[in-house]
Amino acid sequence: MNYADYSSPKVGYEPYARPQGSYGQLDETSLSASPTSGSKKESFSELVVTNGVGDYHINHFIAFSDFVASATFITGAQKQHDHARELTRQLYQHFAEWFSAWNIAKVTERSNKHLFNGHPTFEFELKGWRAQELVAGLLHSDWVAMQVSSNKDSFYASTLKRDWKLASETIALKLLMGVNRAAGEVMVWINQHHALAGRRSWKVGFDELLNRYYVETVTLERNSTFATNLLEKTGWPREVVQIVWSKLIENAVTKMNSDSITWIPSSSLTDDVRNTYFNYYQGGKHVLYRIESVGTYPEAKKLPWFVRVLDRHPELTMGLSMPQ
């Protein structure tokens, strides 16, 4: 894999220069520096949604640009789609720093030590906006592998299970040897899993019918183990999903550098958008969202709103044998 096409992500929140001439290409490259020759490459396993536990969880978070700015600054369908790709590239390259803003969660790229099938990996930790999230973030982190979509219009993360132990897990097992080693092994096994099995995708696009840019993220996932499926009964995981991903989209529209686009508050959206995205909820200043859980994948495919976003993010199921 060639990692030379992207420069390393900037430190802090330095504005991304507006491209001159042609737009940057969203390539399958690392989001930062190339792994060194001494890098570890411990194995991971992808947590495929069909192997998950319990209901299928689908959610969609989206923000829209102002109509006037979208329609007048950049004209012509191809230029508008090219500009959307450049903004997707910004989101891809700056993903870790934009996600980590405002103390909701933290994401760290681990590609200097860990790759999955040649793709960059990231470690996600909840932060402490409340006590339960603070404790969860201290006890557990989630790992994903990031890939660019085949059409170069979006990028997506696959959730992972670590097939190796952290130093803290090894220490915990040693401490439990004289008490209940078997229980300790189960706890470590659960902790090695991302809480969810599935994929999440992101993009910036241009909607020709609405004549607006949008930035969005969508997922198809299930719980990865019996333990997280039990936790689902409390309602807490769905609440965390709503808070975390609403905040990421808010961060993105705040940090994305484009003097051609003004992101409009969701409360000010016009009827054409609201009629298209009816039954969505307001999830922050700019964000509309929809969260739903169904028992089977065929039930999900009967939901028109999910079919619409799946068409924009085919990698959510690409290469998988989905139940019909």
GUSEMI-153900 format. One record per residue (C-alpha): residue number from 0; y, x, z; residue in three letters. Coordinates in Angstrom, 2 decimals. Layout:
N
{atom NUM, {Y, X, Z}, 'ala'}
...
//
This chain:
324
{atom 0, {0.00, 0.00, 0.00}, 'met'}
{atom 1, {3.46, 1.25, -0.86}, 'asn'}
{atom 2, {5.92, 1.00, 2.03}, 'tyr'}
{atom 3, {8.87, 2.62, 0.29}, 'ala'}
{atom 4, {10.47, -0.50, -1.16}, 'asp'}
{atom 5, {12.10, -1.61, 2.08}, 'tyr'}
{atom 6, {14.35, 0.43, 4.30}, 'ser'}
{atom 7, {13.73, 0.27, 8.03}, 'ser'}
{atom 8, {15.26, -2.76, 9.77}, 'pro'}
{atom 9, {18.70, -2.15, 11.15}, 'lys'}
{atom 10, {19.23, -1.64, 14.86}, 'val'}
{atom 11, {21.08, -4.54, 16.42}, 'gly'}
{atom 12, {22.62, -7.18, 14.17}, 'tyr'}
{atom 13, {24.37, -5.19, 11.46}, 'glu'}
{atom 14, {25.29, -7.53, 8.59}, 'pro'}
{atom 15, {23.07, -7.24, 5.54}, 'tyr'}
{atom 16, {25.12, -6.23, 2.53}, 'ala'}
{atom 17, {25.48, -8.86, -0.15}, 'arg'}
{atom 18, {23.59, -7.57, -3.18}, 'pro'}
{atom 19, {25.48, -6.42, -6.24}, 'gln'}
{atom 20, {24.04, -7.44, -9.61}, 'gly'}
{atom 21, {20.37, -8.36, -9.45}, 'ser'}
{atom 22, {18.83, -9.69, -6.27}, 'tyr'}
{atom 23, {16.38, -7.76, -4.11}, 'gly'}
{atom 24, {12.66, -8.33, -4.58}, 'gln'}
{atom 25, {10.49, -9.70, -1.81}, 'leu'}
{atom 26, {7.57, -7.29, -2.03}, 'asp'}
{atom 27, {4.39, -6.84, 0.00}, 'glu'}
{atom 28, {5.69, -3.94, 2.06}, 'thr'}
{atom 29, {6.14, -3.03, 5.69}, 'ser'}
{atom 30, {9.13, -4.49, 7.49}, 'leu'}
{atom 31, {9.91, -1.06, 8.93}, 'ser'}
{atom 32, {8.71, 2.50, 8.77}, 'ala'}
{atom 33, {5.37, 3.49, 7.29}, 'ser'}
{atom 34, {2.52, 4.10, 9.72}, 'pro'}
{atom 35, {2.10, 7.76, 10.60}, 'thr'}
{atom 36, {-1.06, 9.68, 9.84}, 'ser'}
{atom 37, {-2.00, 9.45, 13.51}, 'gly'}
{atom 38, {-1.68, 5.67, 13.69}, 'ser'}
{atom 39, {-4.38, 3.66, 15.36}, 'lys'}
{atom 40, {-6.02, 0.99, 13.22}, 'lys'}
{atom 41, {-8.02, -1.02, 15.72}, 'glu'}
{atom 42, {-9.69, -4.03, 14.24}, 'ser'}
{atom 43, {-8.50, -7.61, 14.36}, 'phe'}
{atom 44, {-10.07, -10.88, 13.30}, 'ser'}
{atom 45, {-8.07, -13.60, 11.58}, 'glu'}
{atom 46, {-8.16, -16.88, 13.50}, 'leu'}
{atom 47, {-8.80, -19.33, 10.68}, 'val'}
{atom 48, {-7.59, -22.87, 11.29}, 'val'}
{atom 49, {-10.94, -24.44, 10.40}, 'thr'}
{atom 50, {-12.57, -22.41, 13.19}, 'asn'}
{atom 51, {-10.08, -23.62, 15.79}, 'gly'}
{atom 52, {-10.59, -26.14, 18.55}, 'val'}
{atom 53, {-9.29, -29.71, 18.84}, 'gly'}
{atom 54, {-6.62, -31.46, 16.77}, 'asp'}
{atom 55, {-4.81, -30.09, 13.73}, 'tyr'}
{atom 56, {-1.17, -29.42, 14.67}, 'his'}
{atom 57, {1.46, -29.49, 11.93}, 'ile'}
{atom 58, {5.18, -28.97, 12.35}, 'asn'}
{atom 59, {8.20, -28.34, 10.17}, 'his'}
{atom 60, {11.64, -27.01, 11.12}, 'phe'}
{atom 61, {14.47, -26.97, 8.55}, 'ile'}
{atom 62, {18.24, -26.44, 8.26}, 'ala'}
{atom 63, {20.49, -27.21, 5.27}, 'phe'}
{atom 64, {23.58, -25.74, 3.69}, 'ser'}
{atom 65, {26.83, -27.54, 2.97}, 'asp'}
{atom 66, {26.75, -29.36, -0.39}, 'phe'}
{atom 67, {30.12, -28.12, -1.67}, 'val'}
{atom 68, {29.41, -24.43, -0.99}, 'ala'}
{atom 69, {25.94, -24.71, -2.51}, 'ser'}
{atom 70, {27.16, -26.40, -5.67}, 'ala'}
{atom 71, {30.28, -24.38, -6.45}, 'thr'}
{atom 72, {29.82, -20.74, -5.43}, 'phe'}
{atom 73, {26.64, -19.98, -7.36}, 'ile'}
{atom 74, {25.93, -22.08, -10.44}, 'thr'}
{atom 75, {22.81, -22.28, -12.56}, 'gly'}
{atom 76, {19.33, -23.06, -11.28}, 'ala'}
{atom 77, {17.91, -19.56, -11.80}, 'gln'}
{atom 78, {20.80, -17.86, -9.98}, 'lys'}
{atom 79, {20.46, -20.32, -7.11}, 'gln'}
{atom 80, {16.73, -19.67, -6.77}, 'his'}
{atom 81, {17.29, -15.90, -7.05}, 'asp'}
{atom 82, {19.88, -16.09, -4.27}, 'his'}
{atom 83, {17.43, -18.07, -2.12}, 'ala'}
{atom 84, {14.86, -15.31, -2.65}, 'arg'}
{atom 85, {17.37, -12.71, -1.51}, 'glu'}
{atom 86, {18.03, -14.70, 1.66}, 'leu'}
{atom 87, {14.26, -14.96, 2.21}, 'thr'}
{atom 88, {14.13, -11.19, 1.88}, 'arg'}
{atom 89, {16.81, -10.87, 4.57}, 'gln'}
{atom 90, {14.81, -13.14, 6.87}, 'leu'}
{atom 91, {11.65, -11.12, 6.19}, 'tyr'}
{atom 92, {13.21, -7.73, 6.81}, 'gln'}
{atom 93, {15.19, -8.76, 9.90}, 'his'}
{atom 94, {12.54, -11.08, 11.30}, 'phe'}
{atom 95, {11.86, -9.22, 14.57}, 'ala'}
{atom 96, {15.49, -8.80, 15.60}, 'glu'}
{atom 97, {16.54, -12.34, 14.64}, 'trp'}
{atom 98, {13.57, -13.90, 16.38}, 'phe'}
{atom 99, {14.20, -11.96, 19.58}, 'ser'}
{atom 100, {17.76, -13.19, 20.06}, 'ala'}
{atom 101, {18.93, -15.32, 22.98}, 'trp'}
{atom 102, {16.05, -14.53, 25.38}, 'asn'}
{atom 103, {13.77, -17.33, 24.17}, 'ile'}
{atom 104, {11.02, -15.00, 23.03}, 'ala'}
{atom 105, {10.51, -11.42, 21.93}, 'lys'}
{atom 106, {8.72, -10.11, 18.86}, 'val'}
{atom 107, {7.90, -6.45, 18.31}, 'thr'}
{atom 108, {6.59, -4.93, 15.11}, 'glu'}
{atom 109, {3.47, -2.86, 15.84}, 'arg'}
{atom 110, {2.80, -1.51, 12.34}, 'ser'}
{atom 111, {3.35, 2.09, 13.46}, 'asn'}
{atom 112, {0.08, 1.77, 15.41}, 'lys'}
{atom 113, {-1.72, -1.35, 14.23}, 'his'}
{atom 114, {-2.38, -2.82, 10.80}, 'leu'}
{atom 115, {-4.55, -5.71, 9.71}, 'phe'}
{atom 116, {-6.06, -5.22, 6.24}, 'asn'}
{atom 117, {-3.05, -3.08, 5.40}, 'gly'}
{atom 118, {-0.53, -5.72, 6.50}, 'his'}
{atom 119, {2.10, -5.22, 9.24}, 'pro'}
{atom 120, {1.35, -6.71, 12.65}, 'thr'}
{atom 121, {3.67, -8.22, 15.24}, 'phe'}
{atom 122, {3.30, -8.96, 18.94}, 'glu'}
{atom 123, {4.97, -12.13, 20.30}, 'phe'}
{atom 124, {5.90, -12.68, 23.95}, 'glu'}
{atom 125, {7.54, -15.68, 25.56}, 'leu'}
{atom 126, {10.61, -14.89, 27.67}, 'lys'}
{atom 127, {11.89, -16.55, 30.79}, 'gly'}
{atom 128, {14.06, -19.55, 30.02}, 'trp'}
{atom 129, {11.95, -21.26, 32.71}, 'arg'}
{atom 130, {9.44, -19.98, 35.26}, 'ala'}
{atom 131, {6.34, -21.11, 33.34}, 'gln'}
{atom 132, {7.42, -19.33, 30.16}, 'glu'}
{atom 133, {8.30, -16.18, 32.10}, 'leu'}
{atom 134, {4.85, -16.09, 33.70}, 'val'}
{atom 135, {3.10, -16.86, 30.40}, 'ala'}
{atom 136, {4.96, -14.02, 28.69}, 'gly'}
{atom 137, {4.02, -11.56, 31.42}, 'leu'}
{atom 138, {0.33, -12.48, 31.29}, 'leu'}
{atom 139, {-0.23, -12.97, 27.57}, 'his'}
{atom 140, {1.07, -11.98, 24.14}, 'ser'}
{atom 141, {0.14, -13.24, 20.67}, 'asp'}
{atom 142, {-0.53, -11.03, 17.63}, 'trp'}
{atom 143, {-0.05, -11.94, 13.96}, 'val'}
{atom 144, {-0.26, -10.21, 10.59}, 'ala'}
{atom 145, {2.59, -10.80, 8.14}, 'met'}
{atom 146, {2.17, -11.15, 4.38}, 'gln'}
{atom 147, {4.35, -12.03, 1.39}, 'val'}
{atom 148, {3.25, -15.09, -0.58}, 'ser'}
{atom 149, {1.71, -14.65, -4.01}, 'ser'}
{atom 150, {4.77, -16.18, -5.72}, 'asn'}
{atom 151, {7.18, -13.93, -3.74}, 'lys'}
{atom 152, {9.18, -16.97, -2.59}, 'asp'}
{atom 153, {8.04, -17.01, 1.03}, 'ser'}
{atom 154, {6.15, -15.05, 3.67}, 'phe'}
{atom 155, {3.59, -16.08, 6.23}, 'tyr'}
{atom 156, {1.83, -14.97, 9.41}, 'ala'}
{atom 157, {-1.87, -15.25, 10.16}, 'ser'}
{atom 158, {-2.80, -15.48, 13.83}, 'thr'}
{atom 159, {-5.15, -12.77, 15.11}, 'leu'}
{atom 160, {-7.70, -11.95, 17.78}, 'lys'}
{atom 161, {-7.56, -8.37, 19.04}, 'arg'}
{atom 162, {-11.03, -6.84, 18.84}, 'asp'}
{atom 163, {-10.05, -4.24, 21.40}, 'trp'}
{atom 164, {-8.82, -4.27, 25.00}, 'lys'}
{atom 165, {-5.39, -3.49, 26.34}, 'leu'}
{atom 166, {-5.18, -0.94, 29.13}, 'ala'}
{atom 167, {-4.26, -3.72, 31.56}, 'ser'}
{atom 168, {-7.39, -5.67, 30.57}, 'glu'}
{atom 169, {-9.61, -2.64, 31.13}, 'thr'}
{atom 170, {-8.08, -2.11, 34.57}, 'ile'}
{atom 171, {-8.58, -5.79, 35.46}, 'ala'}
{atom 172, {-12.26, -5.59, 34.49}, 'leu'}
{atom 173, {-12.77, -2.53, 36.69}, 'lys'}
{atom 174, {-11.18, -4.34, 39.62}, 'leu'}
{atom 175, {-13.47, -7.34, 39.04}, 'leu'}
{atom 176, {-16.71, -5.36, 38.71}, 'met'}
{atom 177, {-17.69, -5.99, 42.30}, 'gly'}
{atom 178, {-16.55, -9.62, 42.31}, 'val'}
{atom 179, {-17.32, -11.49, 39.10}, 'asn'}
{atom 180, {-17.55, -9.29, 36.02}, 'arg'}
{atom 181, {-18.72, -12.16, 33.78}, 'ala'}
{atom 182, {-15.66, -14.28, 34.63}, 'ala'}
{atom 183, {-13.44, -11.28, 33.97}, 'gly'}
{atom 184, {-14.99, -10.77, 30.53}, 'glu'}
{atom 185, {-14.29, -14.41, 29.63}, 'val'}
{atom 186, {-10.68, -14.09, 30.79}, 'met'}
{atom 187, {-10.17, -10.96, 28.69}, 'val'}
{atom 188, {-11.81, -12.63, 25.68}, 'trp'}
{atom 189, {-9.39, -15.56, 25.96}, 'ile'}
{atom 190, {-6.43, -13.19, 26.34}, 'asn'}
{atom 191, {-7.41, -11.30, 23.19}, 'gln'}
{atom 192, {-6.84, -14.47, 21.14}, 'his'}
{atom 193, {-3.56, -15.72, 19.79}, 'his'}
{atom 194, {-3.16, -19.09, 21.48}, 'ala'}
{atom 195, {-3.36, -20.78, 18.07}, 'leu'}
{atom 196, {-5.63, -20.47, 15.04}, 'ala'}
{atom 197, {-3.87, -20.83, 11.70}, 'gly'}
{atom 198, {-0.90, -19.69, 9.64}, 'arg'}
{atom 199, {2.87, -20.17, 9.73}, 'arg'}
{atom 200, {5.13, -19.73, 6.70}, 'ser'}
{atom 201, {8.89, -19.21, 6.20}, 'trp'}
{atom 202, {11.28, -19.35, 3.27}, 'lys'}
{atom 203, {14.82, -19.95, 2.12}, 'val'}
{atom 204, {14.88, -22.22, -0.92}, 'gly'}
{atom 205, {17.17, -24.26, -3.10}, 'phe'}
{atom 206, {16.53, -27.99, -3.43}, 'asp'}
{atom 207, {17.73, -29.06, -6.87}, 'glu'}
{atom 208, {17.61, -32.77, -6.05}, 'leu'}
{atom 209, {19.72, -32.39, -2.91}, 'leu'}
{atom 210, {21.72, -29.49, -4.41}, 'asn'}
{atom 211, {21.48, -27.57, -1.16}, 'arg'}
{atom 212, {19.95, -24.42, 0.20}, 'tyr'}
{atom 213, {17.54, -24.74, 3.08}, 'tyr'}
{atom 214, {15.76, -22.40, 5.50}, 'val'}
{atom 215, {12.48, -23.60, 6.96}, 'glu'}
{atom 216, {9.24, -22.78, 8.73}, 'thr'}
{atom 217, {6.04, -24.82, 8.62}, 'val'}
{atom 218, {2.59, -24.40, 10.15}, 'thr'}
{atom 219, {-0.94, -25.71, 10.07}, 'leu'}
{atom 220, {-2.81, -24.71, 13.23}, 'glu'}
{atom 221, {-5.27, -25.62, 15.95}, 'arg'}
{atom 222, {-5.90, -24.20, 19.39}, 'asn'}
{atom 223, {-7.90, -21.00, 19.22}, 'ser'}
{atom 224, {-10.11, -21.41, 22.32}, 'thr'}
{atom 225, {-11.35, -24.04, 24.74}, 'phe'}
{atom 226, {-8.83, -22.74, 27.29}, 'ala'}
{atom 227, {-5.73, -23.33, 25.15}, 'thr'}
{atom 228, {-7.15, -26.68, 24.10}, 'asn'}
{atom 229, {-7.34, -27.72, 27.76}, 'leu'}
{atom 230, {-3.76, -26.56, 28.24}, 'leu'}
{atom 231, {-2.77, -28.78, 25.32}, 'glu'}
{atom 232, {-3.49, -31.82, 27.51}, 'lys'}
{atom 233, {-0.38, -31.00, 29.58}, 'thr'}
{atom 234, {1.96, -31.30, 26.58}, 'gly'}
{atom 235, {3.49, -27.91, 27.39}, 'trp'}
{atom 236, {2.36, -26.06, 24.21}, 'pro'}
{atom 237, {3.99, -28.64, 21.88}, 'arg'}
{atom 238, {7.19, -28.45, 23.96}, 'glu'}
{atom 239, {7.25, -24.66, 23.65}, 'val'}
{atom 240, {6.69, -24.90, 19.87}, 'val'}
{atom 241, {9.69, -27.21, 19.52}, 'gln'}
{atom 242, {11.99, -24.96, 21.59}, 'ile'}
{atom 243, {10.93, -21.62, 20.10}, 'val'}
{atom 244, {11.00, -22.53, 16.42}, 'trp'}
{atom 245, {14.18, -24.59, 16.63}, 'ser'}
{atom 246, {15.82, -21.54, 18.16}, 'lys'}
{atom 247, {14.48, -19.20, 15.47}, 'leu'}
{atom 248, {15.98, -21.32, 12.70}, 'ile'}
{atom 249, {19.26, -21.46, 14.63}, 'glu'}
{atom 250, {19.15, -17.65, 14.90}, 'asn'}
{atom 251, {18.47, -17.33, 11.18}, 'ala'}
{atom 252, {21.42, -19.46, 10.05}, 'val'}
{atom 253, {23.66, -17.56, 12.49}, 'thr'}
{atom 254, {22.57, -14.11, 11.34}, 'lys'}
{atom 255, {21.93, -14.60, 7.62}, 'met'}
{atom 256, {24.71, -12.94, 5.66}, 'asn'}
{atom 257, {25.87, -14.95, 2.66}, 'ser'}
{atom 258, {29.49, -15.75, 1.91}, 'asp'}
{atom 259, {28.28, -18.39, -0.55}, 'ser'}
{atom 260, {26.60, -20.64, 2.02}, 'ile'}
{atom 261, {27.78, -22.62, 5.02}, 'thr'}
{atom 262, {24.96, -24.06, 7.13}, 'trp'}
{atom 263, {25.85, -27.60, 8.13}, 'ile'}
{atom 264, {25.19, -29.19, 11.55}, 'pro'}
{atom 265, {22.26, -31.59, 11.41}, 'ser'}
{atom 266, {24.46, -34.33, 12.89}, 'ser'}
{atom 267, {26.70, -34.10, 9.80}, 'ser'}
{atom 268, {24.02, -34.37, 7.12}, 'leu'}
{atom 269, {24.65, -36.95, 4.43}, 'thr'}
{atom 270, {22.43, -39.90, 3.60}, 'asp'}
{atom 271, {20.66, -38.17, 0.70}, 'asp'}
{atom 272, {19.19, -35.60, 3.11}, 'val'}
{atom 273, {18.49, -38.10, 5.86}, 'arg'}
{atom 274, {16.70, -40.42, 3.44}, 'asn'}
{atom 275, {14.47, -37.56, 2.31}, 'thr'}
{atom 276, {13.79, -36.30, 5.84}, 'tyr'}
{atom 277, {13.65, -39.60, 7.69}, 'phe'}
{atom 278, {11.69, -39.66, 10.95}, 'asn'}
{atom 279, {12.80, -36.09, 11.67}, 'tyr'}
{atom 280, {14.41, -35.22, 15.01}, 'tyr'}
{atom 281, {17.45, -33.10, 15.75}, 'gln'}
{atom 282, {16.32, -29.79, 17.28}, 'gly'}
{atom 283, {19.57, -27.94, 17.83}, 'gly'}
{atom 284, {22.95, -27.69, 16.16}, 'lys'}
{atom 285, {21.54, -27.18, 12.64}, 'his'}
{atom 286, {17.83, -27.98, 12.84}, 'val'}
{atom 287, {15.77, -31.02, 11.92}, 'leu'}
{atom 288, {12.10, -30.98, 12.89}, 'tyr'}
{atom 289, {8.89, -32.96, 12.70}, 'arg'}
{atom 290, {5.83, -32.32, 14.92}, 'ile'}
{atom 291, {2.57, -34.19, 14.54}, 'glu'}
{atom 292, {-1.08, -33.80, 15.60}, 'ser'}
{atom 293, {-4.05, -35.38, 13.84}, 'val'}
{atom 294, {-7.78, -35.24, 14.36}, 'gly'}
{atom 295, {-8.81, -33.94, 10.94}, 'thr'}
{atom 296, {-7.36, -32.10, 7.97}, 'tyr'}
{atom 297, {-7.89, -35.07, 5.60}, 'pro'}
{atom 298, {-5.68, -37.08, 7.96}, 'glu'}
{atom 299, {-2.97, -34.43, 7.64}, 'ala'}
{atom 300, {-3.16, -34.60, 3.84}, 'lys'}
{atom 301, {-2.34, -38.32, 4.04}, 'lys'}
{atom 302, {1.08, -37.56, 5.56}, 'leu'}
{atom 303, {3.69, -37.47, 2.74}, 'pro'}
{atom 304, {6.04, -35.16, 4.64}, 'trp'}
{atom 305, {3.29, -32.60, 5.18}, 'phe'}
{atom 306, {2.16, -32.75, 1.54}, 'val'}
{atom 307, {5.77, -32.07, 0.48}, 'arg'}
{atom 308, {6.12, -28.92, 2.56}, 'val'}
{atom 309, {2.57, -27.75, 1.82}, 'leu'}
{atom 310, {3.53, -27.70, -1.87}, 'asp'}
{atom 311, {6.28, -25.20, -0.96}, 'arg'}
{atom 312, {3.94, -23.14, 1.25}, 'his'}
{atom 313, {0.49, -23.09, -0.39}, 'pro'}
{atom 314, {-0.58, -19.97, 1.53}, 'glu'}
{atom 315, {-1.13, -22.12, 4.61}, 'leu'}
{atom 316, {-4.51, -23.06, 3.15}, 'thr'}
{atom 317, {-4.94, -20.65, 0.22}, 'met'}
{atom 318, {-8.34, -18.99, 0.18}, 'gly'}
{atom 319, {-9.69, -21.25, 2.92}, 'leu'}
{atom 320, {-12.48, -23.79, 2.63}, 'ser'}
{atom 321, {-10.64, -26.82, 3.97}, 'met'}
{atom 322, {-12.53, -30.02, 4.84}, 'pro'}
{atom 323, {-12.08, -32.83, 2.32}, 'gln'}
//
